[in-house]
Amino acid sequence: MNINFQIKKMFIAFIFTSFFITSVVNAMADDEQENINNIIKRTAIETYSKINENWEYPSLNNNYVIKTESSMWTLEIDKEGIEVPCLNTDIKDIIPALDELINRPATLECSVALKVVQINSIRNILGDINFIYYATDIFNRMKKMKEKDKDFNYTFFMELPSMFYDRCGSLGIGSFCYIKNMKEYPHFKPKGTARGYNMICVGQDQFISFSEMCKTGPKNKGEFITELHNSFLEETDVLENRLDQFREFCLNKKELEANLYSINEKLSFVNFSYERIRAYVKKITWEGN
């Protein structure tokens, strides 16, 4: 009887200890994830500030010409048909190349600006040495894939951040989000550049993006929707043969704005995963030994 009692005590102690250890490990993981999210927040505010100062959107004013004045990058077409930066120097120079891309004048897409911020965030999370190792690893893998398959059209620049994406969890600080314009936008404005915004959450209902209005800092979701609404109503980029149809469609402006709020009630988003980053750091630490 005493033996059974001792076994029960040991079992209860084991369960309690296991629960305690699991709770501690989960709490540590939560702390690390929060740390990563805050690094993304700081990087986003700092990097978008420079991008919004140095870059401009492709538009009618610049004939939709995509370009960068950085000599360390050329342009290539990615799988989505977008012109994106292609490294024009040794992969070991990725850090000065990234800094030059951010700080030199350019006319590039919103999706490219987001990738720049994501890549810069990985650099700040991993540290310069590990980041160079990571970038070199991805670069070499993609080079081999292109050698094997001539139709392989994934680009190093656009794929570099994707290893750490996690579509689980919740939207919060550090989340990469997308807010979209009306589904009719491409019908009326196939060359328009206000189909939506790639944004990063940097606080409670606070987002920052590559946009003129974010030159003064983060904005709330309502301000982005107002900007999308106003952009939709502009006639300068409407196809001439659809202008009458467009004007009729836009008669009820309040209803249009209400629709924008409705379709963006829940924003699509992804996060960087601490678990995936930790697994990668473990891998390179093991290989380094």
Beta strands, then each sheet from edge to edge (+ up, - down):
strand 1: 55-56
strand 2: 67-68
strand 3: 73-77
strand 4: 83-87
strand 5: 106-107
strand 6: 165-166
strand 7: 176-180
strand 8: 196-203
strand 9: 206-209
strand 10: 268-272
sheet 1: 1+ 5+ 2-
sheet 2: 3+ 4-
sheet 3: 6+ 10- 7+ 8- 9+
end
